[in-house]
Amino acid sequence: MINFAKSKFDAMDLFEQRILELREVLNRHNHNYYVLNAPTISDQEFDALLRELQDLEASYPQYADPLSPTQRVGSDISKGFEQVAHERPMQSLSNSYSIEEVEDFLRRAQDALGGEPSEIVGEMKYDGTSISLTYEGGRLVRAVTRGDGIRGDDVTSNVITIKSIPLELPAGGNWPDRFEVRGEIVLPWARFEELNRERAYNEEPLFANPRNAAAGTLKLQNSAEVARRGLDAVFYFLLGDSLPYSTHTASIEALKSWGFKTGVTEVLASLGAVREFIAHWDTARKGLPVATDGLVFKINSLHQQLNLGSTAKSPRWAIAYKFAPERESTKLLSVSFEVGRSGVITPVANLEPVLLSGTIVKRASLHNEDVIRQLDIHDGDMVYVEKGGEIIPKIVGVDVKQRQPGSQPLPFVRECPVCGTPLERVEGEAAWVCPNRWSCEPQITGRIEHFVGRHMMNIDGIGEEVAIALHRAGLVNDVADLYTLTEAQLTSLDRFQSKSAQRILRGIADSLQVPFARVIFALSIPYVGETTARVLARHVGDIDTLMAMDAERLAAIPEIGPKIAQSIVDYFAEPRNRDIVERLRAAGVQMRLSESELEGRSDRLEGKKIVISGTFARHSREEYKALIEQNGGKNVSSISKVTDYVLAGENMGPAKLEKARKLGIAIIGEDEFLKMIE
């Protein structure tokens, strides 16, 4: 209903007035609800105002605004992300893992300031994905991911859906005409758990942690789905030309007054206060609604920050303190023995549920029999559980004092828990293996799952449950059977709709264009991973050459040792594997390098070990890695005395640069490298 009362919009058309009033009111209520956590109207009242605005905008499209509250729901129109250069590099922080390291950092900063008094600020380090927002005239104009620190993806259409982020700043807020604010996109624990419950019900892979879920959500092509997932954001850094603030805390207070959600920020008067801050939040963070992985300590004075400056990678005026992995004690209820696609038996501990780093942990891998023996785990033990990188649960010890009298060491199975075949111990390894490769269901379905994976044939729609259903229905007994599937066969499966079937069939058709190297990786040849598959493809050129080579010739290829060579020979000595290859070839799967790949091959870098460091203008890091391998070189991650070259771009780490110079390793730039391979 149009309000005809006098307002600040008097000079405008009455419909435009009402649209602007509704936007202002809805933005204020969004802020109250999502930032202040203090709603002043009911959800029904909010929805009624939003519907009124939607109706008015539909009737009067001339007043459309991409930052209207109605756009918070996102769109289901897919679009790619444009890469945008950051005006100021988004650096990462140096990490510390002890209070002593934090104190050393503070003393170094004090020494660098010549003993000048300085204030320390302690902040929470939120575990999400970094974002940079640019505002002009009080309106959000761009949202860019961190990317490589120099360039990131423009994800504005997705960020608009995050209701705690102000799209327009309140009038009279004394904000600069143009500024940048940086922070973290996060997924609250409660929403993370809801999404994983949904995914479990829909038989979809679960998110590993809120950080991965937030990062993946922000890169979705469907902004309506981004809106549905319920991301949040916390901001901690204001940048701009000639900002009127002398301290970091003053800039944070300004951000709060403009409607941004900011996190824990506290001025610490002494090293003792720093210690107390760490001790308090090491425990108190567990009650926060979002994931955290540490604290950040900063010099408060912006003038002193400027004087301290930065290294190529990180500022000298701030440091991150990483919390020690959270450890909890819980009871071991039982051990399950799972069979992988290669037949390896993995013991998995089933635990009494325990809260660890914000998630309920019920299972943890025990890896193999040797680990069980080293830990000396008995039935019913109380065990200590940690999360590696706060992601993957692992058992790290046993509380022997609570062991029940008469409890026995955990037995390790000697027969396959699925098919009953006697297990075999791999010579020289800790693994026990089921040798029944062709009739043991987990091995068959595991190979199917591997084959369709994103880095292999990239066939969407086939996960663990679908692979099992296809096998049990007698439709797919090996990966070549995938190429004979029909829509009628797929829709005959329980809960399988035509749309899902068509998606799988499209993926199968598209997989005929997957390069030869990925086909080798997809075949599940023991010990042949993604990198080894690329090396093999470059050297052999086609599948027939690979199948005809003996172990000696294969072992002569750089990076292919005797163990891998023998594994390849054994794989192709099995007639059923050769039959699969022939059926895949008949279906149209790529069994040789493409003409462009053949033309680009050379041995100009044969045997050269090359480290890539920094950022590049001509090609991406991944493209340079591919060029190195295409020309016979090997990508290595760290500099050592056997490194031949360092391919250095902008912002190469100073530690790597110093080490390379110390070892006398040649440092080459993009142009020099490209000349080397012509």
Secondary structure, DSSP 8 states (H G I E B T S, - for coil): ----S--TTTTS-HHHHHHHHHHHHHHHHHHHHHTSS--SS-HHHHHHHHHHHHHHHHH-GGG--TTSGGGGG--S------EEE-SS------EE-SHHHHHHHHHHHHHHTTT----EEEEEEE-SEEEEEEEETTEEEEEEE-TTSSEEEB-HHHHTT-TTS-SB--TT----SEEEEEEEEE--HHHHHHHHHHHHHTT----S-HHHHHHHHHT-S-HHHHHHHT-EEEEEEEE-TT-S-SBHHHHHHHHHHTT--B--EEEE-SHHHHHHHHHHHHHHGGGSSS-EEEEEEEESBHHHHHHH-B-SSSBTTEEEEE----EEEEEEEEEEEEE-TT-BEEEEEEEEEEEETTEEEEEEE--SHHHHHHHT-BTT-EEEEEEETTTEEEEEEE-GGG--TT--B----SB-TTT--B-EE-TTSS-EE---TTT-HHHHHHHHHHHHSTTTT--TT--HHHHHHHHHTTS-SSGGGGGG--HHHHHTSTT--HHHHHHHHHHHHHGGGS-HHHHHHHT--TT--HHHHHHHHHHH-BHHHHHH--HHHHHTSTT--HHHHHHHHHHHHSHHHHHHHHHHHHHT---B--HHHHHH---TTTT-EEEEESB-SSS-HHHHHHHHHHTT-EEESS--TT--EEEE-BT--HHHHHHHHHHT-EEE-HHHHHHHT-
